[in-house]
Amino acid sequence: MESGRIPTELWVKAHLRRLSAEGVPVVVVRRGDPHGGMVILKVNQLDEGCRVLAQTRDLDGVLCWLAALDGRLVGESEADDYIARQTARDPDLWVIEVETRNGAHGFEGKEL
């Protein structure tokens, strides 16, 4: 863990608590490294499909989200296949699924 950053597990728990209090369905699909694992968001827009966002940092170290799969809405199985490939490469990854019709996931950071 780098100094000045909170552990991933604590960061995830804070977001889960806030989103749950707001009535947003959210679940940890896969737990990664509790201290420094990066996060993948599966934003399930129900009938519209799913978007997959990968946590990254910009050159200044600011949290951002990189849209996977060209930022397209894809079927749930395609999103799950992509996530499975990523977690096979990086076992430290966390995977969080958020259900929302409008695509707003509630995690801070701009989308790239």
Secondary structure as GFF3:
##gff-version 3
##sequence-region A 1 112
A	DSSP	alpha_helix	8	21	.	.	.	ID=ss1
A	DSSP	beta_strand	26	30	.	.	.	ID=ss2
A	DSSP	beta_strand	39	44	.	.	.	ID=ss3
A	DSSP	three_ten_helix	46	48	.	.	.	ID=ss4
A	DSSP	beta_strand	50	57	.	.	.	ID=ss5
A	DSSP	beta_strand	63	67	.	.	.	ID=ss6
A	DSSP	three_ten_helix	69	71	.	.	.	ID=ss7
A	DSSP	alpha_helix	76	89	.	.	.	ID=ss8
A	DSSP	beta_strand	94	99	.	.	.	ID=ss9
A	DSSP	beta_strand	110	111	.	.	.	ID=ss10
###
